[in-house]
Amino acid sequence: MAWKIAEAKKRFSEMIHRVHIEPQVICNRDSIVAVVIDPGQYEEYTMLKENREKESIGTAFEQFREICEEESYEIAVPKRKNRKSSWQE
């Protein structure tokens, strides 16, 4: 549900109770300024965010290699070719 700031202030308790049904959107002149969500959704969001921040590109590639191995999928890497650069001509 979308609330105007003044209405959200007046009916704060009701708005807080409704977060268990759906996120509550607070607007100022038709622009979203805040969203109030259920604590469970917030915990899920923070766990996902922490995992993304900890993961490096190396970790992502390692997970990719593991998936390929589990699925018996082989990545064909073409042989490298030397070619002249524009500065070599």
N, C-alpha and C positions, 0 to 999 in steps of 0.2 A: 504494500500500500504506500502511496505517496502522501507525504504530509508537508504543509507549509510550516515554516519555523515557528510562527506564533501558535499554530494549532498543536504542534508537537510539544511545545512548552505547557500549554493548558492541559493537554491530555497525556502527559508523560507516562503515567502509570499504565494507561491503556496501551500506549504504543509499545512499552517494554513487554507487556504480556503477549502482544501479537507477534513478537519476534520468533516465538516457538512455532508459529504457523507459517510465516514467510518473512524475509528480510523487509525492514521498514526503511523507506527512502525519504530523506528529508530534503526539501527543495527551497531555494530562495529565488524567486522570480523565474521559475521554470528551469533552473539549473540545479542539478544535484550537488548538495554540499556535504552530505553525510549519508551513511547507511548503517543501520543498527541491525546486527545479526545475532543469531543464537550462539551461545557459548561453544557448543559442539562444532559449529561451522568455523568459528574463530580458531579453535584448537587445530582443526584439520588444516586450515589455511596456514597457520604458523608452522606446523610440522612439514608441510609441503615446501614452504619457503625456506626453512632451515636446510632441508635436504638438497634443494636446488643450489643454495649458496655454498654448501660444502662440496658439491660435486664438481670435479675439474673435467677438462676435456679428456684427460688421460683416463679418468674413471669411466666416463661415458663410452670411450672406445673399448675399454676392457669389458664393459657390460655387453657391448655390441659383439665383440669376439665370442663371448660366452654363449650368447643367443645363437650365433652362427654355428658354433660347435654343437650345441644341443639339437639344432634343427638339421644338422649335416649339410649346412649350406657353405659353399666355398666361394670366396670372392676372387674373381679373376682380375688380376692386376696386369695390365699390358706392360710389355717390356718398354723401358724408357728409351727414347731416341734423342740423340743430340741434334740440335738444329741451330742454325746461325741466328744470332740476335741482330737487330737492326744496326747496332754499333759495331758489329764485326764485319759488316759488308764493305 
